[in-house]
Amino acid sequence: MTQLQQRLARYIEPTPVHAAGLEDYLRKYIVPDNVPAYSFEGHEALREPLLDESKELAILKASQLGVSTGLLGHCFFRCDVGSWDVQYFLPTKDVIERFSAGKVDRLINRNPHLKAMVRSRREVDSKSKDTIEIKSFRNNFLYIKGMDSQRSLLSDPADMIVFDEVDQLNQKHMTQAKDRIAHSRFGFRRYAGVGMMPGLGIDKIYAEKSDKRVRVFRCPACGKDDQVLADLFPDNARQDSDGNWYFGCVDCGAEFDRDNGARWVAQKESGGMPGYRISALDIAAISANYIMQLYQEAEGDMTAKATFRSTVLTIPDAGAGQPITDVVLKNCEGDYFMLPRSKYSFLGIDVGNVCHIYIRQAKPEDGKPQVIHIEKIVQTNLVQRVVDLDKRYNFQVAVIDRKPSLTTATQLADALGRHRVYLQEFKGSTFETGEYKPIAESRDIYQEVTMDRDIWLDGYTGMFANTDIEIPKKGEGEHGMLMEEFWQHHKALQKVLEYTSKGLKYASYRKNVENHFAFAGCFADAAHKIWFNKFCHFTGVGIESSPFRI
Ligand SMILES: [Zn+2]
């Protein structure tokens, strides 16, 4: 053997691992913050979710339970013992840098075996500035990636994918990453996160794709069964003679042993992957006093209450941040399905690889905005399709987003006639129409409409909240599936707190969620307004006036 061969041999020679299985591995090699070794003591509710070896699995969790540490330990185990390649997805590259230094590196450095074996590397793509953290376990890799970039999804192989903080991940990229694993030998997937968006994100995965397991307590004193602590809260919060809080039977008040007094029960009989809902109340190590303190602090503040429900009780709640809910949509339903034609109407298009078309009219009886047709179509067929639809619906004004494809937008304007089509962009703070030149100094002129994203969405969601718009009945079959998407996209209009560069908080509609029909709806709203301003406002002609072509 040459010197080089010897060095290589030493490098790839496996470090002996003495672990009987995942639990044993966690106990021997994972050292979390503030405790000498990984253990389920005080965290018994995490045992089954974290040790479950099903291919797919979802965890709807409260915050700060230690689930991420357990999932990372599982990743280490697969790379180290199973010779797998694993990808761990987080929302953004900033989170990656914090997570890597604050959690991953600390776990590695605390254990001599891991410290001796694992090599770290950080790759930054010169073009996109994407950061990928790569931890090599001999010949296998743990990639820690941000889901804000598309590029990072398309390269490396994976036998297991972990999606952490699902609600903050770019939902579209998540679907693409999921497809990547199709070729793996093992195809393990883990979805985990705090549910902040009712009916979306991790809540949707748990509710629709999993068997919906909850931790159920049976009273040791009176025998009352089926008690889920988070669902019975606050009626099951009791105080002992010293004023200390505890969680007990909702009937007789007997205190529960939160570590050992419960079992997992699936709420769906035959439902997809195992899905675990773990509230903070299920974790014995989180004191009832602490939970009650959080509860009392949130009293009287709607946003804080919603946060408490989401992050402690695992009852996803967007609070005042979600203006369009199931109830709101139900209230807006009219007594009709889609309409095959209209005398005159307004068109909004959200462009992507798949384009979302949204047509609305002023209801002949009372002028109330009424959604009459929606559909999806691939971008290459969009222009021809809209020209055909125009024959049935007689578009007065069409609004299409200028991004992501200026080519498609201008082709549409040329096909329908530039006088009817407005290229849309979110900028400035007021609603304005004007002229747009694709190339400066060019004689090619299009019409444009600009508005502030949050202000315009506020107006659009307000129409639903006030039942000032009618939408088709949901129905069943293919129509029902399309309308379900319409519902989902509108429920995804949720406000979250963002920070300016100066650290000031402001509420802004969530980005990177599937909301295409809602945006197409905003554009149709803009089209209607442009028409109204131009032809009705100053002449006194009502919106119910006879149709005419601009
Ligand atoms: Zn009882």
Boltz pocket constraint, residues with backbone or C-beta under 6 A from the ligand:
constraints:
  - pocket:
      binder: B
      contacts: [[A, 219], [A, 220], [A, 221], [A, 222], [A, 223], [A, 224], [A, 249], [A, 250], [A, 251], [A, 252], [A, 253], [A, 254]]
      max_distance: 6.0
